[in-house]
Amino acid sequence: MAKFNEETIQKCVNWICENGLIDYGGAKLIDFCNVMGIGKSTYYRWMENETFETAIKKAKEDFKNGLERNVVSSLARSAIGY
């Protein structure tokens, strides 16, 4: 089981930035928990920690912003015939 520390928070953030989490078509919570080696109850308990919650929310937002950039870029390429 993963220990709650700065390194674990960073691993969670990195994974969510790349894969998303629930929102915006991202990965399911169970997939995230399996990769991180934690249970859903642990995730929800960690979310009670302000540092973790803020980091996760920012990571979700970063994923969303990256997704939006990719969509806009794809639409632009399609519009000009690539």
C-alpha positions in Angstrom: 0.0 0.0 0.0 1.2 3.5 -0.8 2.3 5.8 2.0 0.9 9.3 2.1 3.9 11.6 1.5 5.0 14.2 -1.0 6.5 11.6 -3.4 3.1 9.8 -3.5 1.2 13.0 -4.0 3.5 13.8 -7.0 3.0 10.4 -8.5 -0.7 10.8 -8.2 -0.6 14.3 -9.8 1.6 13.1 -12.7 -0.7 10.1 -13.4 -3.8 12.3 -13.3 -2.2 15.0 -15.6 -1.6 12.3 -18.1 -4.7 10.1 -17.8 -7.3 12.4 -16.2 -9.6 11.2 -13.5 -13.3 10.8 -13.9 -13.9 14.3 -15.1 -13.6 15.2 -18.8 -13.5 11.7 -20.0 -10.5 10.7 -17.8 -9.8 7.4 -16.2 -12.1 5.8 -13.7 -11.3 6.1 -10.0 -10.8 2.3 -9.6 -8.1 2.4 -12.4 -6.3 5.2 -10.6 -6.5 3.4 -7.2 -5.2 0.2 -8.7 -2.2 1.9 -10.3 -1.4 3.8 -7.1 -1.9 0.7 -4.9 -4.6 2.2 -2.8 -8.3 1.5 -2.2 -11.2 3.9 -2.8 -11.6 4.5 0.9 -7.9 5.5 1.1 -8.4 7.9 -1.8 -11.4 9.6 -0.1 -9.5 9.7 3.2 -6.6 11.4 1.4 -9.0 13.8 -0.2 -9.7 15.2 3.2 -6.1 16.5 3.3 -6.1 20.0 1.9 -2.7 19.6 0.2 -3.7 16.4 -1.6 -7.1 17.7 -2.5 -5.6 20.9 -4.0 -3.0 18.9 -5.9 -5.6 16.5 -7.4 -7.9 19.4 -8.4 -5.0 21.2 -10.1 -4.0 17.9 -11.9 -7.6 17.4 -13.1 -7.6 21.0 -14.4 -4.3 20.5 -16.1 -5.6 17.4 -17.8 -8.7 19.3 -18.9 -6.7 22.2 -20.3 -4.4 19.8 -22.2 -7.5 18.0 -23.6 -9.0 21.3 -24.8 -5.7 22.3 -26.5 -5.6 19.0 -28.3 -9.2 19.3 -29.4 -8.7 22.8 -30.7 -5.5 21.8 -32.5 -7.2 18.8 -34.1 -10.1 20.9 -35.2 -7.8 23.5 -36.7 -5.8 20.9 -38.6 -9.0 19.4 -39.9 -10.3 22.8 -41.0 -7.3 23.5 -43.1 -7.2 20.0 -44.7 -4.6 18.0 -42.8 
